[in-house]
Amino acid sequence: MNKHIITYLSIAIGILLATLAVLFIFLKADPSEKTVELFLESYIKNKDDRFLEFLSPSLKEHPFINLISHEYFIDFKILDSEKSDAGLSKVWVSIRLKDGTITVPFAVERIQNKNYIVSLPKTSNIDAAIPVEVTEKDKKTSICKIDVKGTHLYCLSISNSEKIEIGSPASFLLVEDYIINYEPMIATHIDKVMAVSQDYIEDSINGKIPIASEFAVYEIKKESVEYLLDSHIPIGIRDIVLYRPKQGNSKNKIAIIDRQNLPRNVIRVVLNNSNFNGLFHDEVTLSCDQAFTVKNIIDSQEYSFEKGDKITIRHDGAEAVLYHEGVRLHSSPNRWYVEAKDDGLIVVNNIYRSHTHNKTGTPYRGTLEIAPSENGLVLVNEVFLEHYLYSVVPSEMPIRFGLEALKVQAIVARSYALRCLESKGFSSLGAHVDDSTASQVYNNIEEQPIAIQAVRETHGLVPFIGDEIVDTRFFSTSCGYTANAHEVWSYEDQFPGLEIPYLSAKAQFPGDVPSLYNEENFRAFIDQKEINGYDKFSPYFRWTVDFTRQQLEAVINKHLSELQKSQPSFILTKGTDGNFVSKEIPEDIGELQNIEVVRRGEGGNIMELEISTTHGTFKIIKELNIRRLLQPINLVAGEEPIQLKCHDGTILTDLPLLPSAFAYIETHRDANGQLTSVRIKGGGYGHGVGLSQYGCYGLTLMGKSYDEIIEHYYPGAELRTIY
């Protein structure tokens, strides 16, 4: 045979054998594996769009495709596959990254004679989380525990665990729990929090900084950070850090705070306008008994004024415009700060309170801030807490009660204020409290030497139970018994609310009394002619109010529908099945047929009231709703004013609220059984929880000291100095 022929034949046979070998391998290869291989060849190596041909339509928007960039992957290797009874094939793939190798699953299904990938590796982008722990799994892998708004997730880190900083917010890109990309978030340092809204945090230096709707707050605790469920940032806190992802939305998503940076000796009060009828001002006019400055930190504007000079700041859209002697000095969307020299008093000339009948305005210690908003100017007084109490104590308690009672008032007012520092309060307005009865009345009565003495002699004293500052609720007058907090207030639309052991019903006179849950016992208690109650010196210790049917109908018609809209869970209508449900109530309830108490608290306070009319039966729940509904104001033309007769002979008319819910109801009817009039007899003034101010006064007359009185009203409390 020709030598060349033999050579050609050998080559042909070799090629044939090689071809047969390749064909054998291809035919033997798992078609599911081949599908995944072709997909990854296109996606990782070729970096073209042909990979879409191998995906089921439902996966075209899968995070694995949309979140994982080509550059993350270097190479891959098919490891194994297995077929399930359902006809799906699971293919395991080893994918090499620059930091190591991960093993992930793909699922393949034959659809219309073609194999498609129907499941890609689980992929997620966590753009805001905090690493809290990293532990070694093996030489190549570590387990990273991250906190996402209080939920702990466990991820696998491939040889890059040394890059992960514990306690430092970061973004994580995960594939099947493997960290594909780790990226620290961008930090913004806040000097002082001035206000917090749903959309922004206002910094004293940088102004309003946007925050995301999904915003998480963490608190530094020793050497760790813990998620705050309520996501509340205290107003006035300093040195907090905001974090935002490097990619995508630029809004901040995480804040880390340290409560030790919250000043405890300063409080921020948002000021109502005259007559306490609103927190927004169209215009603010100021003067000072010393030289003073007005500055806008963000705008780098500062103006100096002399003692007696007057300035005006007017609301203009979203800006606050500064004027002096009619001259426009500067307009700004940012906050103005007014500071007096030498501890001078800043006078708000257009706010008139009880002690400023001469219309010269109201003086304030500390600094004043004027912040523009869409609704008007917001006026905030930042003042030392003890100086704040100088004006709260005489505004909340008559100074004739004496030094010992005023000391008690100073302690409970201080405790209330300190708890408000931690609460959301008036966060969007940049304050902890306002200056009305919604918080504590502040600066409605001018400072008094005896009140200042009471504050100074109790400097920093606060009642604690354990490590918690006592919730020092107080009110004017008890009927001889206080109320359980949970039988007065609701919790998240649940009533009764949360029990607070030290805010419990308690007799306010020596001796025993039968159960006041019982209607007959309560009536007898209120009707007692002689009761040596600690509150007996108050004109509200006992009181009576009379309505004609028409007068009470008019009051109920005016308020019942409104109350239902604002308190739908607690103003109910009786259905045809006998059950009470929440539903809209018409303004005309028809003719009043009956009114009765259906449930009382341990202290005798009305918890539930039932009203029957020709148009239905209604249940009113909670003491404040009851007091609002039964306000003794005459709304019937031609009728005499509704009188509230106090036990000391005092007669009052047109009260905005029934004095208290410690009352019983008498109905009077004609010979035909028709309701003609209603008498309400009761005692006390206020919600009835915690300290009674008149009771406190009565106890001082019995020789009790301020610390004994605190123990009486808040059993188990221990007085400590807070600063």
C-alpha positions, 0 to 999 in steps of 0.5 A, spaced: 500 500 500 502 506 498 505 510 504 501 516 503 495 512 502 496 509 509 498 516 512 491 519 509 487 513 512 490 514 519 489 521 519 482 520 517 481 514 522 483 519 527 479 524 525 473 520 525 475 517 532 475 524 535 469 526 532 465 519 534 468 521 541 466 528 541 459 526 539 459 520 544 461 525 550 455 530 547 450 525 547 452 522 553 452 529 557 446 531 561 442 536 556 440 540 563 447 541 564 448 543 557 443 548 558 446 551 564 453 551 561 451 554 554 447 560 559 453 561 563 458 561 557 454 567 554 453 570 560 460 570 563 465 569 558 462 572 551 458 577 555 452 577 550 445 577 550 444 570 547 443 567 555 436 570 554 434 564 550 436 559 555 431 562 560 424 561 561 420 568 560 418 569 567 426 569 569 427 575 564 427 580 570 430 576 575 435 579 580 440 574 578 440 578 571 438 585 574 443 585 580 449 581 578 454 584 573 458 580 569 465 583 572 463 579 579 464 572 575 471 570 572 469 562 570 465 557 572 464 549 572 459 544 572 459 540 578 453 535 578 446 534 576 440 531 579 433 529 576 427 530 581 420 526 580 417 532 578 421 532 572 425 538 574 433 537 573 437 541 579 444 543 576 450 545 581 455 549 578 461 552 581 462 559 580 469 563 581 469 570 583 475 574 584 475 573 592 473 565 592 469 560 589 461 559 590 457 553 589 450 555 587 444 551 584 440 552 577 433 548 575 432 546 568 425 544 565 423 541 558 418 545 555 415 544 548 421 540 546 426 545 549 430 545 555 429 552 559 432 554 566 426 555 570 430 557 577 436 561 578 440 562 584 437 566 589 439 573 589 438 579 594 440 586 594 440 589 602 442 596 601 442 598 608 444 593 614 449 593 619 454 587 620 454 585 628 458 579 628 463 575 623 465 568 625 470 563 621 466 557 618 473 554 615 479 556 612 476 559 606 469 562 608 466 566 614 459 566 617 457 574 617 451 576 621 448 582 619 442 586 622 436 588 618 431 593 622 432 588 628 432 582 624 438 578 623 440 574 617 446 570 616 451 570 610 457 567 607 463 571 606 469 568 601 476 570 604 473 577 604 471 577 611 477 582 614 474 587 610 467 587 613 467 592 619 463 590 625 457 596 627 459 599 620 453 600 616 454 597 609 450 594 603 450 587 601 449 583 594 448 576 596 447 570 591 445 564 595 447 567 602 454 568 599 456 575 599 458 577 592 459 584 594 460 588 600 460 596 600 460 601 606 455 606 606 456 613 605 456 617 612 454 624 614 455 627 621 450 631 624 452 636 629 445 637 632 438 634 631 433 640 630 427 637 627 425 630 624 419 629 619 417 623 615 422 626 609 428 629 613 432 630 619 434 637 620 441 639 622 443 645 625 449 646 620 447 642 614 439 644 614 434 639 612 437 632 610 433 627 606 431 620 609 428 614 606 421 612 608 424 605 610 428 609 615 432 605 621 435 607 627 440 604 631 443 606 638 450 605 641 449 600 647 456 599 650 460 595 644 454 594 640 449 597 636 441 595 637 435 597 632 430 601 635 423 599 634 420 605 634 425 608 630 425 615 634 431 620 634 430 625 640 430 632 638 436 636 640 441 630 640 448 631 638 453 627 634 449 622 630 451 619 624 446 618 617 448 613 612 446 612 605 448 607 600 453 609 595 449 606 589 441 608 587 437 612 591 441 618 595 436 618 601 439 616 608 437 609 610 440 608 617 442 613 623 446 611 629 445 615 635 448 615 642 443 617 647 449 619 652 449 625 647 442 627 648 443 633 653 438 632 659 439 639 662 435 643 656 428 642 653 425 645 647 418 648 647 414 650 641 410 656 643 403 657 642 400 664 639 396 668 644 390 664 647 393 658 645 389 657 639 395 654 634 402 653 634 403 657 627 405 664 627 404 669 621 409 674 624 413 674 630 415 681 633 421 680 638 425 685 643 430 684 649 432 687 655 439 686 653 443 687 647 441 681 642 443 677 636 439 674 630 443 669 626 442 664 620 447 659 621 446 656 614 446 662 610 452 665 614 447 671 616 448 675 623 445 681 625 446 685 632 441 689 635 441 693 642 437 693 648 430 695 646 430 694 639 424 691 635 425 686 630 420 682 626 420 676 622 414 674 617 412 668 614 412 669 606 411 662 603 416 657 605 421 663 608 422 667 614 423 674 612 427 678 617 425 686 618 428 691 622 425 698 623 421 696 616 427 695 612 427 688 609 434 685 612 434 677 609 429 672 607 431 665 608 428 658 608 432 656 614 432 657 621 433 663 625 436 663 632 435 669 637 440 670 643 440 675 648 447 677 651 448 676 659 442 672 660 437 677 658 430 675 657 427 675 650 420 678 649 415 676 644 411 682 643 405 679 640 404 673 645 400 675 651 399 670 657 395 671 663 401 675 666 402 680 660 395 684 660 399 690 659 400 687 652 407 688 652 409 681 650 411 675 654 419 674 656 423 668 655 429 665 658 434 661 653 434 662 646 428 663 641 428 659 634 424 661 628 423 656 623 419 657 617 414 652 614 408 651 609 403 653 615 407 659 618 412 660 623 414 655 628 417 658 634 421 654 639 424 656 646 430 652 648 431 653 655 435 650 661 430 645 664 431 648 671 429 655 668 423 652 664 421 649 671 421 656 674 415 658 669 412 651 669 411 650 677 407 657 678 403 656 672 401 649 674 400 650 681 397 656 685 403 658 689 398 659 695 399 651 696 406 653 699 413 651 699 412 643 700 407 642 695 411 646 690 417 642 691 412 636 689 410 640 683 417 641 681 419 634 681 413 631 677 414 637 672 421 635 672 420 628 671 414 629 666 419 633 662 425 628 662 420 623 659 418 628 654 426 628 652 426 621 649 419 621 646 417 623 639 413 629 642 413 635 637 419 632 633 416 635 626 416 642 629 423 641 633 420 641 640 420 636 646 413 639 649 409 645 647 407 650 652 399 648 653 396 643 657 397 638 652 404 638 655 405 642 661 403 650 662 409 654 661 410 661 662 402 663 663 404 665 670 410 669 671 416 667 675 415 667 683 420 667 688 417 661 692 416 657 686 424 658 684 426 656 691 422 650 690 425 648 684 432 650 687 431 645 693 429 639 689 435 641 683 435 635 679 431 630 683 427 625 679 423 619 682 425 612 679 422 605 679 428 601 677 432 604 671 426 608 669 423 615 670 416 614 673 411 617 669 408 622 673 401 624 671 398 629 675 391 632 675 387 638 679 383 634 684 380 627 686 373 625 688 377 622 694 379 616 689 384 616 684 384 611 677 387 606 674 391 608 668 389 602 664 382 604 665 383 611 663 387 610 657 387 606 651 393 602 648 393 602 640 386 602 640 385 597 645 381 599 651 383 598 657 390 600 656 396 597 659 397 597 666 402 601 670 402 598 677 404 605 680 399 609 677 393 605 680 386 606 683 387 609 691 383 612 696 385 619 698 382 619 705 383 615 711 379 609 712 376 604 707 370 604 702 366 599 698 368 597 691 366 603 687 366 598 681 359 598 684 354 603 681 350 603 688 356 604 692 359 609 687 353 613 688 353 613 696 360 615 696 359 621 692 353 623 696 357 623 702 356 629 706 362 629 710 368 626 707 375 627 710 378 627 703 385 630 702 382 634 696 376 637 700 379 644 699 378 644 692 371 647 689 371 641 684 371 636 690 364 635 689 359 638 683 353 638 680 350 640 673 343 640 670 341 639 663 334 639 660 333 634 655 333 639 649 340 642 652 343 635 652 340 633 646 343 639 643 350 638 646 350 630 644 348 632 637 354 637 636 359 632 638 357 625 638 359 625 630 365 629 631 368 624 636 366 618 632 370 621 626 376 622 631 375 616 635 372 611 631 374 605 635 371 608 641 364 611 639 360 605 637 353 604 634 348 598 636 347 593 631 340 589 629 344 583 632 345 587 639 353 588 638 356 594 638 360 596 632 364 602 629 360 606 624 359 613 622 354 617 626 349 622 623 349 629 626 342 628 628 341 623 633 333 624 634 330 625 641 334 623 647 331 617 651 336 615 656 343 615 658 346 611 663 353 608 665 354 601 663 362 600 666 366 603 671 373 603 673 376 601 680 376 608 682 369 609 680 371 613 673 366 612 668 369 607 662 363 606 658 357 610 657 350 608 653 346 613 650 339 611 647 335 615 642 329 615 637 335 614 632 339 608 635 343 606 641 350 609 642 356 607 646 362 612 648 368 609 651 374 612 655 373 618 660 376 624 655 370 622 650 365 622 655 367 629 658 368 632 651 361 629 649 357 631 656 360 638 656 356 643 660 355 648 655 348 651 653 347 650 645 339 652 645 337 659 644 332 662 649 335 657 655 339 659 661 346 658 661 348 651 664 350 651 671 356 647 674 355 648 682 361 646 686 360 644 693 363 650 696 358 654 693 362 656 686 357 657 680 361 656 673 358 656 666 360 654 659 365 649 661 369 646 655 369 639 659 365 635 664 370 636 670 371 629 671 368 622 669 368 620 676 360 622 676 353 618 676 347 620 672 340 621 674 334 621 669 328 625 670 321 623 667 314 626 666 308 622 668 308 619 661 315 616 662 318 621 657 325 624 659 325 631 661 332 633 664 338 630 666 343 631 673 350 629 673 353 629 680 360 628 681 367 629 684 374 631 682 377 635 676 381 632 671 383 624 668 384 622 675 391 618 674 397 619 679 398 625 683 392 630 685 394 637 686 389 639 691 390 632 694 398 634 695 396 641 698 391 637 703 397 632 705 402 638 706 397 641 711 397 634 715 405 635 715 407 630 710 413 632 706 415 632 699 418 625 699 412 622 703 407 625 698 411 622 692 411 615 695 404 616 696 402 617 689 407 613 686 408 607 690 415 604 690 418 610 687 425 612 689 428 619 688 435 620 685 439 626 682 439 626 674 444 631 673 
